[in-house]
Amino acid sequence: MHDPRCDRLADVLTRHSTKLQPGENVLIDVFDAPEAIAIALIQAVRRRGAVPFVQMHNARVSRELALGAEDSQLAATRALELARMKKMQAYIAVRGSHNITEMSDVPDAKMKLIAGAMRPVMDWRINRTKWVVLRWPTAAMAQQAQMSTPAFEDFFFKVCTLDYARMAPGMVALQQLMNRTDRVHIQGPGTDLHFSIKGIGSVTCGGDRNIPDGEVFSCPVKKSVEGHVTFNVPSIYQGIAFDNVRLEFHQGRITHATANNTAALNRILDSDEGARFIGEFSLGFNPHILHPMRDILFDEKISGSFHFTPGQAYKTAGNGNTSRIHWDMVCIQRPDYGGGEVWFDGKLVRQDGLFLPAALKKLNPAHLLAGEA
């Protein structure tokens, strides 16, 4: 049965997120998601006069390929994928998951080999195309969110078709403030972080790269991070579940790291030299997303959160750090999660998840949800 919500979502992705123009080539990359969303996207792309290309993936097949991945095979795959990506002006990825730990038994060496081999494809996609990535609601995701499947589907479409244009004034104000900020101080339970973002710049994210969205990100000056941080949002990385991650820093580098699985955490942070430096700092404010669900595209946008990212920095608003990994770790600072404060150059900017300066209050839920039914 046709679901009109797919059409509304496809319109957001092609009109708002990628702003498709006539004649542009668009790669629609579908991972464990139904044909219905692929078809809706093909139709939406064509309505805008662009040209759709489609690739369908299956996680169990990808796992089997990963288990036996070899240099020569990956070199050929990289050449093919990169040649195709260079023909694209836009990229839309819809990523479903029936089992978020499907890749958990792929050896670390194979995961590193694949990540390193395919990095040029990702770099081209991120830096040279208009792209947007989103999840697809599945029963597994509903279970992660501790919701029924129908309730989670309703939540998903409500979040993903939010009026992102309403975020624009507050995001611009936050971007301007971050652009002129030097010192950042973050405090909260188990957290006391100091770093500089001077000269780095910042980027607004209002539905044009990820769906759902709602963040402004920057990056620490590479060797400026000092102190410690405790993340109260659980995460999945390389198919492994992590809880209670705590990081300590000296001169920008992670010097000590613990979690429920400390050995696996440190193996990932030892992937390469850049993995122990931070590649992103961001403040999240999507008013519909309040609680973790072990899905980073949702969790990094949680209202009243920040994330701090070991690994690869973006070329825009980045510090030059390079790594095979890019692991967004999230901390919620609303009162129901212990509270916390964010200071810019000695001025309190956000307290217990709410922005305080008048121009930034437009990013608080009271403004972003005003007028919604």
ZIKA-V439674 format. One record per residue. N is the residue number from 1. RES is the residue in one letter. OMEGA is omega in whole degrees, 0 to 359 (none if undefined). BURIAL is # if it has 9 or more other ideal C-beta (glycine too) atoms within 8 Angstrom, else .. D_FIRST is the distance of its C-alpha to the first C-alpha in Angstrom with 2 decimals. Layout:
# ZIKA-V439674
n=N res=RES omega=OMEGA burial=BURIAL d_first=D_FIRST
n=N res=RES omega=OMEGA burial=BURIAL d_first=D_FIRST
This chain:
# ZIKA-V439674
n=1 res=M omega=182 burial=. d_first=0.00
n=2 res=H omega=178 burial=. d_first=3.80
n=3 res=D omega=182 burial=. d_first=6.41
n=4 res=P omega=178 burial=. d_first=9.66
n=5 res=R omega=176 burial=. d_first=11.75
n=6 res=C omega=180 burial=# d_first=11.39
n=7 res=D omega=180 burial=# d_first=12.93
n=8 res=R omega=179 burial=# d_first=15.62
n=9 res=L omega=179 burial=# d_first=16.48
n=10 res=A omega=178 burial=# d_first=16.77
n=11 res=D omega=177 burial=# d_first=19.01
n=12 res=V omega=184 burial=# d_first=21.19
n=13 res=L omega=183 burial=# d_first=21.66
n=14 res=T omega=181 burial=# d_first=22.65
n=15 res=R omega=184 burial=# d_first=24.51
n=16 res=H omega=189 burial=# d_first=26.18
n=17 res=S omega=184 burial=# d_first=26.36
n=18 res=T omega=177 burial=# d_first=27.32
n=19 res=K omega=185 burial=. d_first=28.33
n=20 res=L omega=178 burial=# d_first=27.55
n=21 res=Q omega=180 burial=# d_first=30.00
n=22 res=P omega=176 burial=. d_first=29.95
n=23 res=G omega=180 burial=. d_first=30.87
n=24 res=E omega=175 burial=# d_first=30.17
n=25 res=N omega=184 burial=# d_first=28.81
n=26 res=V omega=174 burial=# d_first=26.03
n=27 res=L omega=176 burial=# d_first=25.28
n=28 res=I omega=186 burial=# d_first=21.78
n=29 res=D omega=188 burial=# d_first=22.47
n=30 res=V omega=182 burial=# d_first=19.55
n=31 res=F omega=176 burial=# d_first=20.66
n=32 res=D omega=175 burial=# d_first=18.55
n=33 res=A omega=187 burial=# d_first=15.38
n=34 res=P omega=177 burial=. d_first=12.00
n=35 res=E omega=186 burial=. d_first=11.67
n=36 res=A omega=181 burial=# d_first=9.11
n=37 res=I omega=176 burial=# d_first=12.16
n=38 res=A omega=180 burial=# d_first=14.51
n=39 res=I omega=179 burial=. d_first=12.89
n=40 res=A omega=179 burial=# d_first=12.80
n=41 res=L omega=176 burial=# d_first=16.39
n=42 res=I omega=181 burial=# d_first=17.49
n=43 res=Q omega=180 burial=# d_first=16.54
n=44 res=A omega=177 burial=# d_first=18.24
n=45 res=V omega=181 burial=# d_first=21.22
n=46 res=R omega=178 burial=# d_first=21.70
n=47 res=R omega=179 burial=. d_first=21.63
n=48 res=R omega=176 burial=# d_first=24.56
n=49 res=G omega=180 burial=. d_first=26.38
n=50 res=A omega=187 burial=# d_first=26.27
n=51 res=V omega=183 burial=. d_first=25.71
n=52 res=P omega=169 burial=# d_first=23.00
n=53 res=F omega=188 burial=# d_first=23.89
n=54 res=V omega=172 burial=# d_first=21.64
n=55 res=Q omega=180 burial=. d_first=22.70
n=56 res=M omega=182 burial=. d_first=20.67
n=57 res=H omega=175 burial=# d_first=22.56
n=58 res=N omega=187 burial=. d_first=22.64
n=59 res=A omega=181 burial=# d_first=25.00
n=60 res=R omega=176 burial=. d_first=26.53
n=61 res=V omega=179 burial=. d_first=27.37
n=62 res=S omega=178 burial=# d_first=28.81
n=63 res=R omega=182 burial=# d_first=30.87
n=64 res=E omega=176 burial=. d_first=32.34
n=65 res=L omega=182 burial=. d_first=33.32
n=66 res=A omega=182 burial=# d_first=34.86
n=67 res=L omega=181 burial=# d_first=36.96
n=68 res=G omega=183 burial=. d_first=38.78
n=69 res=A omega=178 burial=# d_first=38.80
n=70 res=E omega=183 burial=. d_first=42.07
n=71 res=D omega=185 burial=. d_first=43.76
n=72 res=S omega=178 burial=. d_first=43.70
n=73 res=Q omega=181 burial=. d_first=40.01
n=74 res=L omega=177 burial=# d_first=39.13
n=75 res=A omega=177 burial=# d_first=41.47
n=76 res=A omega=179 burial=. d_first=39.70
n=77 res=T omega=179 burial=# d_first=36.25
n=78 res=R omega=181 burial=# d_first=37.60
n=79 res=A omega=180 burial=. d_first=39.07
n=80 res=L omega=183 burial=. d_first=35.85
n=81 res=E omega=181 burial=# d_first=33.65
n=82 res=L omega=178 burial=# d_first=36.29
n=83 res=A omega=178 burial=. d_first=36.74
n=84 res=R omega=182 burial=# d_first=33.04
n=85 res=M omega=180 burial=# d_first=32.94
n=86 res=K omega=177 burial=. d_first=35.98
n=87 res=K omega=186 burial=. d_first=34.08
n=88 res=M omega=172 burial=# d_first=31.42
n=89 res=Q omega=180 burial=. d_first=31.85
n=90 res=A omega=184 burial=# d_first=28.79
n=91 res=Y omega=178 burial=# d_first=26.81
n=92 res=I omega=180 burial=# d_first=23.47
n=93 res=A omega=176 burial=# d_first=22.80
n=94 res=V omega=190 burial=# d_first=19.73
n=95 res=R omega=172 burial=# d_first=21.10
n=96 res=G omega=179 burial=# d_first=19.31
n=97 res=S omega=175 burial=# d_first=21.46
n=98 res=H omega=180 burial=# d_first=21.14
n=99 res=N omega=185 burial=. d_first=24.94
n=100 res=I omega=178 burial=# d_first=26.91
n=101 res=T omega=183 burial=# d_first=30.10
n=102 res=E omega=184 burial=# d_first=29.05
n=103 res=M omega=188 burial=# d_first=31.94
n=104 res=S omega=181 burial=. d_first=34.48
n=105 res=D omega=172 burial=. d_first=36.54
n=106 res=V omega=183 burial=# d_first=36.88
n=107 res=P omega=180 burial=. d_first=40.59
n=108 res=D omega=182 burial=. d_first=41.60
n=109 res=A omega=179 burial=. d_first=43.47
n=110 res=K omega=179 burial=# d_first=40.40
n=111 res=M omega=178 burial=# d_first=38.38
n=112 res=K omega=180 burial=# d_first=41.34
n=113 res=L omega=181 burial=# d_first=41.66
n=114 res=I omega=181 burial=# d_first=38.04
n=115 res=A omega=180 burial=# d_first=38.12
n=116 res=G omega=182 burial=. d_first=41.39
n=117 res=A omega=186 burial=# d_first=40.45
n=118 res=M omega=181 burial=# d_first=37.19
n=119 res=R omega=180 burial=# d_first=38.67
n=120 res=P omega=178 burial=. d_first=39.53
n=121 res=V omega=179 burial=# d_first=35.92
n=122 res=M omega=180 burial=. d_first=34.86
n=123 res=D omega=179 burial=. d_first=37.89
n=124 res=W omega=181 burial=# d_first=37.08
n=125 res=R omega=183 burial=# d_first=33.48
n=126 res=I omega=189 burial=# d_first=34.64
n=127 res=N omega=188 burial=. d_first=37.67
n=128 res=R omega=177 burial=. d_first=36.88
n=129 res=T omega=167 burial=# d_first=33.24
n=130 res=K omega=187 burial=# d_first=31.09
n=131 res=W omega=173 burial=# d_first=28.77
n=132 res=V omega=182 burial=# d_first=26.26
n=133 res=V omega=176 burial=# d_first=24.94
n=134 res=L omega=174 burial=# d_first=22.34
n=135 res=R omega=173 burial=# d_first=20.88
n=136 res=W omega=184 burial=# d_first=17.32
n=137 res=P omega=177 burial=# d_first=16.60
n=138 res=T omega=177 burial=# d_first=16.85
n=139 res=A omega=179 burial=. d_first=18.20
n=140 res=A omega=178 burial=# d_first=21.53
n=141 res=M omega=178 burial=# d_first=21.66
n=142 res=A omega=178 burial=# d_first=20.93
n=143 res=Q omega=177 burial=. d_first=23.79
n=144 res=Q omega=181 burial=# d_first=26.01
n=145 res=A omega=181 burial=# d_first=25.45
n=146 res=Q omega=179 burial=. d_first=26.16
n=147 res=M omega=171 burial=. d_first=23.07
n=148 res=S omega=181 burial=. d_first=20.28
n=149 res=T omega=178 burial=# d_first=17.01
n=150 res=P omega=180 burial=. d_first=15.23
n=151 res=A omega=179 burial=# d_first=18.49
n=152 res=F omega=177 burial=# d_first=18.75
n=153 res=E omega=177 burial=# d_first=15.36
n=154 res=D omega=178 burial=. d_first=16.54
n=155 res=F omega=182 burial=# d_first=19.89
n=156 res=F omega=184 burial=# d_first=18.67
n=157 res=F omega=177 burial=# d_first=16.92
n=158 res=K omega=180 burial=# d_first=19.92
n=159 res=V omega=188 burial=# d_first=22.38
n=160 res=C omega=178 burial=# d_first=20.90
n=161 res=T omega=174 burial=# d_first=20.62
n=162 res=L omega=175 burial=# d_first=24.07
n=163 res=D omega=184 burial=. d_first=26.49
n=164 res=Y omega=179 burial=# d_first=28.40
n=165 res=A omega=180 burial=. d_first=30.84
n=166 res=R omega=178 burial=. d_first=32.31
n=167 res=M omega=193 burial=# d_first=33.61
n=168 res=A omega=183 burial=# d_first=35.60
n=169 res=P omega=180 burial=. d_first=38.94
n=170 res=G omega=179 burial=# d_first=39.31
n=171 res=M omega=179 burial=# d_first=38.36
n=172 res=V omega=179 burial=# d_first=40.94
n=173 res=A omega=179 burial=# d_first=43.55
n=174 res=L omega=177 burial=# d_first=42.91
n=175 res=Q omega=180 burial=# d_first=43.03
n=176 res=Q omega=178 burial=. d_first=46.34
n=177 res=L omega=180 burial=# d_first=47.76
n=178 res=M omega=181 burial=# d_first=46.80
n=179 res=N omega=180 burial=. d_first=48.26
n=180 res=R omega=180 burial=. d_first=51.64
n=181 res=T omega=172 burial=# d_first=51.61
n=182 res=D omega=189 burial=. d_first=53.83
n=183 res=R omega=175 burial=# d_first=53.84
n=184 res=V omega=177 burial=# d_first=50.87
n=185 res=H omega=179 burial=# d_first=51.51
n=186 res=I omega=181 burial=# d_first=48.83
n=187 res=Q omega=176 burial=# d_first=49.86
n=188 res=G omega=179 burial=# d_first=48.19
n=189 res=P omega=180 burial=. d_first=48.38
n=190 res=G omega=185 burial=. d_first=49.40
n=191 res=T omega=172 burial=# d_first=49.15
n=192 res=D omega=186 burial=. d_first=51.91
n=193 res=L omega=174 burial=# d_first=51.06
n=194 res=H omega=175 burial=# d_first=53.05
n=195 res=F omega=179 burial=# d_first=52.26
n=196 res=S omega=171 burial=# d_first=52.59
n=197 res=I omega=183 burial=# d_first=50.01
n=198 res=K omega=176 burial=. d_first=52.77
n=199 res=G omega=184 burial=. d_first=52.06
n=200 res=I omega=186 burial=# d_first=48.65
n=201 res=G omega=181 burial=# d_first=46.49
n=202 res=S omega=184 burial=# d_first=42.98
n=203 res=V omega=175 burial=# d_first=39.43
n=204 res=T omega=182 burial=# d_first=36.92
n=205 res=C omega=182 burial=# d_first=33.30
n=206 res=G omega=176 burial=# d_first=31.01
n=207 res=G omega=182 burial=# d_first=27.63
n=208 res=D omega=175 burial=# d_first=29.06
n=209 res=R omega=176 burial=# d_first=29.26
n=210 res=N omega=168 burial=# d_first=27.17
n=211 res=I omega=359 burial=# d_first=24.15
n=212 res=P omega=184 burial=# d_first=24.80
n=213 res=D omega=181 burial=# d_first=28.34
n=214 res=G omega=177 burial=# d_first=31.51
n=215 res=E omega=167 burial=# d_first=34.79
n=216 res=V omega=184 burial=# d_first=38.00
n=217 res=F omega=173 burial=# d_first=39.59
n=218 res=S omega=182 burial=# d_first=43.05
n=219 res=C omega=176 burial=# d_first=45.08
n=220 res=P omega=164 burial=# d_first=48.40
n=221 res=V omega=199 burial=# d_first=51.47
n=222 res=K omega=185 burial=# d_first=51.39
n=223 res=K omega=185 burial=. d_first=54.48
n=224 res=S omega=188 burial=# d_first=54.49
n=225 res=V omega=177 burial=# d_first=52.41
n=226 res=E omega=175 burial=# d_first=54.53
n=227 res=G omega=184 burial=# d_first=53.85
n=228 res=H omega=180 burial=# d_first=51.09
n=229 res=V omega=175 burial=# d_first=47.51
n=230 res=T omega=183 burial=# d_first=45.49
n=231 res=F omega=182 burial=# d_first=41.69
n=232 res=N omega=176 burial=# d_first=40.03
n=233 res=V omega=177 burial=# d_first=36.47
n=234 res=P omega=181 burial=. d_first=35.63
n=235 res=S omega=173 burial=# d_first=34.19
n=236 res=I omega=175 burial=# d_first=33.00
n=237 res=Y omega=184 burial=# d_first=34.80
n=238 res=Q omega=176 burial=# d_first=34.84
n=239 res=G omega=182 burial=# d_first=32.91
n=240 res=I omega=180 burial=# d_first=35.66
n=241 res=A omega=179 burial=# d_first=35.43
n=242 res=F omega=176 burial=# d_first=38.16
n=243 res=D omega=173 burial=. d_first=39.44
n=244 res=N omega=177 burial=# d_first=42.46
n=245 res=V omega=177 burial=# d_first=43.23
n=246 res=R omega=181 burial=# d_first=46.61
n=247 res=L omega=173 burial=# d_first=48.18
n=248 res=E omega=185 burial=# d_first=51.77
n=249 res=F omega=168 burial=# d_first=52.92
n=250 res=H omega=182 burial=. d_first=56.21
n=251 res=Q omega=174 burial=. d_first=56.64
n=252 res=G omega=187 burial=# d_first=52.91
n=253 res=R omega=174 burial=# d_first=52.45
n=254 res=I omega=183 burial=# d_first=50.77
n=255 res=T omega=181 burial=. d_first=53.81
n=256 res=H omega=182 burial=. d_first=52.43
n=257 res=A omega=178 burial=# d_first=48.91
n=258 res=T omega=178 burial=. d_first=47.85
n=259 res=A omega=174 burial=# d_first=44.68
n=260 res=N omega=177 burial=. d_first=43.51
n=261 res=N omega=186 burial=# d_first=43.59
n=262 res=T omega=181 burial=# d_first=46.51
n=263 res=A omega=180 burial=. d_first=47.12
n=264 res=A omega=178 burial=# d_first=43.64
n=265 res=L omega=182 burial=# d_first=43.74
n=266 res=N omega=174 burial=# d_first=47.04
n=267 res=R omega=179 burial=# d_first=46.01
n=268 res=I omega=180 burial=# d_first=43.26
n=269 res=L omega=175 burial=# d_first=45.70
n=270 res=D omega=181 burial=. d_first=48.12
n=271 res=S omega=178 burial=# d_first=45.74
n=272 res=D omega=185 burial=# d_first=48.01
n=273 res=E omega=184 burial=. d_first=50.48
n=274 res=G omega=184 burial=# d_first=47.98
n=275 res=A omega=180 burial=# d_first=45.76
n=276 res=R omega=172 burial=# d_first=48.30
n=277 res=F omega=186 burial=# d_first=48.32
n=278 res=I omega=181 burial=# d_first=45.82
n=279 res=G omega=180 burial=# d_first=43.58
n=280 res=E omega=169 burial=# d_first=41.77
n=281 res=F omega=186 burial=# d_first=42.27
n=282 res=S omega=174 burial=# d_first=39.62
n=283 res=L omega=182 burial=# d_first=38.99
n=284 res=G omega=185 burial=# d_first=35.46
n=285 res=F omega=176 burial=# d_first=34.36
n=286 res=N omega=189 burial=# d_first=30.62
n=287 res=P omega=180 burial=# d_first=30.80
n=288 res=H omega=185 burial=# d_first=27.46
n=289 res=I omega=187 burial=# d_first=28.37
n=290 res=L omega=187 burial=. d_first=31.12
n=291 res=H omega=183 burial=. d_first=31.12
n=292 res=P omega=175 burial=# d_first=30.99
n=293 res=M omega=180 burial=# d_first=28.20
n=294 res=R omega=174 burial=# d_first=29.83
n=295 res=D omega=193 burial=# d_first=27.65
n=296 res=I omega=180 burial=# d_first=29.98
n=297 res=L omega=173 burial=# d_first=27.67
n=298 res=F omega=190 burial=# d_first=27.17
n=299 res=D omega=181 burial=# d_first=30.58
n=300 res=E omega=179 burial=# d_first=32.71
n=301 res=K omega=184 burial=# d_first=31.42
n=302 res=I omega=179 burial=# d_first=32.24
n=303 res=S omega=179 burial=# d_first=34.07
n=304 res=G omega=182 burial=# d_first=37.79
n=305 res=S omega=165 burial=# d_first=37.72
n=306 res=F omega=170 burial=# d_first=39.47
n=307 res=H omega=185 burial=# d_first=38.99
n=308 res=F omega=199 burial=# d_first=41.69
n=309 res=T omega=171 burial=# d_first=40.89
n=310 res=P omega=172 burial=# d_first=43.10
n=311 res=G omega=189 burial=# d_first=43.00
n=312 res=Q omega=173 burial=# d_first=42.04
n=313 res=A omega=173 burial=# d_first=42.58
n=314 res=Y omega=177 burial=# d_first=40.76
n=315 res=K omega=175 burial=. d_first=42.95
n=316 res=T omega=182 burial=. d_first=42.35
n=317 res=A omega=179 burial=# d_first=43.90
n=318 res=G omega=181 burial=# d_first=44.92
n=319 res=N omega=179 burial=# d_first=48.20
n=320 res=G omega=181 burial=. d_first=48.30
n=321 res=N omega=178 burial=# d_first=47.41
n=322 res=T omega=181 burial=. d_first=45.82
n=323 res=S omega=172 burial=# d_first=44.15
n=324 res=R omega=185 burial=# d_first=41.56
n=325 res=I omega=171 burial=# d_first=39.92
n=326 res=H omega=192 burial=# d_first=38.40
n=327 res=W omega=178 burial=# d_first=37.75
n=328 res=D omega=177 burial=# d_first=36.76
n=329 res=M omega=195 burial=# d_first=38.33
n=330 res=V omega=173 burial=# d_first=37.54
n=331 res=C omega=177 burial=# d_first=39.67
n=332 res=I omega=183 burial=# d_first=38.63
n=333 res=Q omega=174 burial=# d_first=41.56
n=334 res=R omega=183 burial=# d_first=40.39
n=335 res=P omega=181 burial=. d_first=42.68
n=336 res=D omega=175 burial=. d_first=40.28
n=337 res=Y omega=175 burial=# d_first=40.62
n=338 res=G omega=177 burial=. d_first=44.37
n=339 res=G omega=180 burial=# d_first=44.68
n=340 res=G omega=185 burial=# d_first=46.31
n=341 res=E omega=173 burial=# d_first=47.73
n=342 res=V omega=181 burial=# d_first=47.42
n=343 res=W omega=172 burial=# d_first=50.60
n=344 res=F omega=179 burial=# d_first=51.16
n=345 res=D omega=175 burial=. d_first=54.84
n=346 res=G omega=180 burial=. d_first=55.99
n=347 res=K omega=180 burial=. d_first=53.81
n=348 res=L omega=184 burial=. d_first=51.20
n=349 res=V omega=180 burial=# d_first=47.87
n=350 res=R omega=181 burial=# d_first=45.38
n=351 res=Q omega=180 burial=# d_first=46.23
n=352 res=D omega=174 burial=# d_first=44.01
n=353 res=G omega=181 burial=# d_first=40.92
n=354 res=L omega=177 burial=# d_first=41.77
n=355 res=F omega=184 burial=# d_first=43.27
n=356 res=L omega=179 burial=# d_first=46.67
n=357 res=P omega=186 burial=# d_first=47.77
n=358 res=A omega=184 burial=. d_first=46.82
n=359 res=A omega=182 burial=# d_first=44.94
n=360 res=L omega=179 burial=# d_first=42.84
n=361 res=K omega=176 burial=# d_first=41.88
n=362 res=K omega=176 burial=# d_first=39.08
n=363 res=L omega=178 burial=# d_first=37.32
n=364 res=N omega=183 burial=# d_first=37.60
n=365 res=P omega=183 burial=. d_first=34.66
n=366 res=A omega=179 burial=. d_first=36.44
n=367 res=H omega=186 burial=# d_first=36.20
n=368 res=L omega=181 burial=# d_first=32.86
n=369 res=L omega=180 burial=# d_first=31.05
n=370 res=A omega=178 burial=. d_first=33.11
n=371 res=G omega=177 burial=. d_first=31.11
n=372 res=E omega=179 burial=. d_first=27.83
n=373 res=A omega=none burial=. d_first=26.44
